[in-house]
Amino acid sequence: MIIECINCSKKFTVNSDLIPSAGRTIQCGSCNHVWFFDPNNLISEIRKKPKVEKKTTITNLVSENNKPKTKPITNKNFSEKNYEITEYKSKSNFSFGKFLSYLLVFIISFIGLIIIIDTFNSQLYELFPNLEIMMFSFFETLKDIQLFIKDLF
């Protein structure tokens, strides 16, 4: 079923099973306007609206002799507007770019934490005596990783 917003005239495709015969309140996905949609009124409006083929002529065309020239134009659905129906599909919220962003933020935060711990190491070592051994082991591990990367290249 195609529903047209009464505020912005945007058309949407809606599953007809979601709308009971008594109608329901609908919110436009484009302008967020809320209205009550009654499918019975829609059917009666369609029956009232006849489809008429209209013919119009253009009389302002001028020929070589400066005499008006008429040209008939026919449109089968001249009174109806042509709309493109847009279906909105939700995209995945998690992508590879977001993963890299989160990884970069995690690495920067971790390095910042290490710098803070190294800056205030004497005060923190008094509060947490085992922290000195852990930090020494951590720095030695970082040095080993650095040497390993240098050996690769």
C-alpha positions in Angstrom: 0.0 0.0 0.0 1.3 3.5 -0.9 0.6 6.2 1.7 1.1 9.9 1.0 2.0 12.3 3.8 -0.7 15.0 4.2 1.9 17.5 5.2 4.8 17.2 2.8 3.2 14.9 0.1 6.0 12.3 0.4 4.9 8.8 -0.6 5.9 5.7 1.3 5.3 2.0 0.7 3.7 0.4 3.8 2.7 -3.2 4.4 -1.1 -3.3 4.3 -1.1 -5.9 7.1 0.2 -3.2 9.5 -2.8 -1.0 9.1 -6.1 -2.3 10.5 -9.4 -1.6 8.7 -10.3 0.9 11.4 -7.2 2.9 10.7 -4.2 4.0 12.8 -1.9 6.9 13.6 1.0 7.2 11.2 4.2 9.3 11.4 5.9 10.6 8.3 9.5 9.4 8.0 10.5 12.6 6.1 8.9 15.5 8.0 7.9 13.6 11.3 4.2 14.8 10.9 1.7 12.6 12.7 -1.8 12.0 11.4 -4.6 9.4 11.6 -4.7 7.3 8.4 -8.1 5.6 7.6 -7.8 3.1 4.6 -11.6 3.3 4.1 -11.5 7.0 3.3 -8.6 6.3 0.8 -10.8 3.7 -1.1 -13.7 6.1 -1.3 -11.5 8.9 -2.6 -10.1 6.6 -5.3 -13.6 5.7 -6.4 -14.7 9.4 -6.6 -11.7 10.5 -8.7 -12.3 9.6 -12.4 -9.3 9.2 -14.7 -9.7 11.6 -17.6 -7.5 12.0 -20.6 -7.1 15.8 -21.2 -6.0 17.5 -24.4 -4.4 20.9 -24.5 -3.1 23.0 -27.3 -0.3 25.5 -27.6 -1.1 28.5 -29.7 1.9 30.7 -29.2 4.1 29.0 -31.7 5.0 31.2 -34.7 5.7 29.9 -38.1 7.8 31.4 -40.9 4.9 33.5 -42.2 4.3 34.9 -38.7 1.0 33.1 -38.4 0.0 31.3 -35.2 0.4 27.5 -35.4 -1.4 25.1 -33.1 0.0 21.8 -31.9 -2.0 19.3 -29.9 -0.5 17.8 -26.8 -1.9 14.7 -25.2 -1.1 13.4 -21.7 -2.8 10.3 -20.5 -2.4 11.2 -16.8 -2.2 14.9 -17.1 -3.8 15.6 -13.7 -1.8 13.0 -11.7 1.6 13.8 -10.3 4.5 11.5 -10.8 6.3 10.7 -7.6 9.3 8.5 -7.0 8.7 6.1 -4.1 11.7 5.9 -1.8 12.3 3.0 0.4 14.7 3.6 3.3 16.9 0.7 4.3 18.8 0.8 7.5 22.6 0.3 7.0 24.8 -1.6 9.3 25.9 0.6 12.2 29.3 -1.1 12.5 31.8 -0.9 9.6 35.5 -1.4 9.1 36.1 2.3 9.3 34.4 2.5 12.7 36.4 -0.5 13.9 39.6 1.3 13.0 38.4 4.5 14.7 37.7 2.6 17.9 41.0 0.8 17.7 42.9 4.1 17.2 41.0 5.7 20.2 41.8 2.6 22.3 45.5 2.8 21.4 45.8 6.5 22.1 44.0 6.1 25.4 46.2 3.3 26.4 49.3 5.3 25.6 48.0 8.2 27.5 47.4 6.0 30.6 50.9 4.7 30.3 52.3 8.2 30.2 50.3 9.3 33.2 51.4 6.2 35.2 55.0 6.9 34.2 54.7 10.6 35.1 53.4 9.9 38.6 55.2 6.6 39.2 56.8 7.5 42.6 53.4 8.5 44.1 51.6 5.5 42.6 54.4 3.1 43.7 53.8 4.2 47.3 50.0 3.4 47.0 50.5 0.2 44.9 53.8 -1.5 45.7 53.3 -4.3 43.1 52.8 -1.7 40.3 56.6 -1.1 40.0 57.3 -4.7 39.0 54.4 -4.7 36.6 55.4 -1.5 34.9 59.0 -2.7 34.6 57.8 -5.9 33.0 55.6 -3.9 30.7 58.3 -1.6 29.6 60.6 -4.5 28.9 57.9 -6.2 26.8 57.5 -3.0 24.8 61.3 -2.9 24.2 61.2 -6.5 23.1 58.3 -5.7 20.6 60.3 -2.7 19.3 63.4 -4.9 18.7 61.3 -7.6 17.0 59.8 -5.0 14.6 63.3 -3.6 13.9 64.5 -7.2 13.1 61.6 -7.7 10.6 62.7 -4.7 8.5 
